[in-house]
Amino acid sequence: MATLSLLLGLFFLFAPSVEAWDFDQKSELQPTWLYREVPQMGLSSRSHSVDLLLRANTQLRFSEGNLQFEIKPELSGYQGDSSSTADAMTDPYYLSLKSPNRFLNWRRSLSRDKEWLLDIDKVNLLYGKDDFEFAFGRKPVSLGVLKVFSVWNKFSKPLPMTVGPATIFSSDIISARYQDQETTWIATQIFGSTQADSVSLAQRVQYNSNYEWHFLLAQWWEHSVMGLAFAKDYWGATWRVETLFIKAKDSLEKDEVQAGLGFEVAINDKLSVLSEHLFQSRAAQKTSDYKFPSSTPFSAPFHSMLASSYNYTQLQYKMTSLLSSNLSLLSNWVDGSKYILFKSQYSYSDRMDAFVEVNIPSGSEGSEFARKSIVFANGFYRGAPSQLSLGLKYVF
């Protein structure tokens, strides 16, 4: 907690008086009820499960002039048929509630089985002017231009089949941003739980009226990395490309190229289409290449999914000003398996949204999105569940 005390001390040192502070508070409560016919729970023989996933947080923001301090404690939990140490600790949906291991370990278990967790998701001190910004603490890292298969953003990885609102986890960072007319320069140091998990990023972003270029150089998880991203409005659509070149750190590895490209277009004021494709040169080229690593569910730290090629296509239809639905297809182009995802969201008010999701897998046995599902003790999974979820998001 020494770093938290330091941040608080710096804030009170620079803020001249209590009366001068502007204060803003926002709280969120997100309960989700989840039914699965074939849950991903190790080697359990259970044929279905009903679980409650809960996330609650309060964000406090103090600001005075160019100085801002922000803190957000968060409670997350998992209760129901799957909530036991043997099952929940290897369940992808429980793991999606658990924040990653970070440089500052503020996560605390509130129950014996570690199903209820309390963490400080965000705490940072920011000094900002029109052309300059400096941030120190824990906050989200924003990288790249793609919406679904973010080639650059390896830190939150909200996969398309994760139930409920996408969760963006924060990182422990020091960052600086300088704006020079249409060019932005960004330097970021991300502190991981170990030296090997740390990342140093340098970015240059070039903006224009209808396009933007992003250039990236990094020392990333002990690898040298270079990236290029591009977004442009053309033919009534927004086109996006992200590329990443990862230099092998020793002779036991191979260099890797990752690329994502996609487009988003509004057909009319109600219907829109989004499609993105992902390629990873060192990921699995066939199902027999799927690996069983000892400490991570992925074949390499730069891989958020198993195979070398995926496509995600989404149709979104706005039925009314309050009700919208989307139908999506996530396809694994290596093993031919597919995940069909339907989501509908209704906004009761500015403060409350309700959603329903249906996820249906389709694939042969042994494929990534097969109906038969196995999750091993190290978190590696094979297969995907049929599931229905109902949830609320309440802001107060």
Secondary structure, DSSP 8 states (H G I E B T S, - for coil): -HHHHHHHHHHHHH---GGG-EEEEEEEEEEEEEEESS---TT-----EEEEEEEEEEEEEEEETTEEEEEEEEEEEEEETT-SHHHHTT-HHHHHHS---BSS---EE-STTS-EEEEEEEEEEEEE-SSEEEEEEEE-----S-SSS-SS--SS---TTSSSS-----EEEEEEEEEETTEEEEEEEEEBSSGGG-EEEEEEEEE-SSEEEEEEEEEETTEEEEEEEEEEEETTEEEEEEEEEE--SSTTS--EEEEEEEEEEESSSSEEEEEEEEEETTSBSSGGG----SS-SSSSTT-SSSBSEEEEEEEEEE-SSSEEEEEEEEEETTT--EEEEEEEEEESSSSEEEEEEEEEEE--TTSTT-SS-EE-TTS-EES---EEEEEEEEE-
